[in-house]
């Protein structure tokens, strides 16, 4: 399935990987921001769950649901198109779960604390989303897909084309 030898990516491939991650994360951010807004402004889940009493306000539950929706979207797109990986999906998802077992409670905690102290919900959400973007890219790149970059069919074709064009450049030089 995957290659045991990790390909050496060139500067262009690494740069493009980071750009794609940011773009796909931006689309996930739209999902997160949109679903958070709908839940926060219209659903008022705290009326039904009473979690606002446990968490301190209604920010945490709306944020959590929006985060889960964006993570599922982001994982799916980035696995296939950014990291081009055929990594075992359950294993990759468990690694992502490990990241979010740390990130989620921390981000809910600081989000609730900041909003209780008067910060705007959407400012806190935006700052949290930027923290998530940068830390998740590093985690995905160097932990989740560390030994499984560019292992899907499209990536293998790209690597072969790059190798062929590099070889032909060497011959003509």
HELIX and SHEET records of a PDB file:
HELIX    1   1 UNK A   11  UNK A   38  1                                  28    
HELIX    2   2 UNK A   39  UNK A   43  3                                   5    
HELIX    3   3 UNK A   46  UNK A   49  1                                   4    
HELIX    4   4 UNK A   51  UNK A   55  1                                   5    
HELIX    5   5 UNK A   59  UNK A   77  1                                  19    
HELIX    6   6 UNK A   78  UNK A   82  3                                   5    
HELIX    7   7 UNK A   89  UNK A  116  1                                  28    
HELIX    8   8 UNK A  121  UNK A  139  1                                  19    
HELIX    9   9 UNK A  140  UNK A  144  3                                   5    
HELIX   10  10 UNK A  153  UNK A  172  1                                  20    
END                                                                             
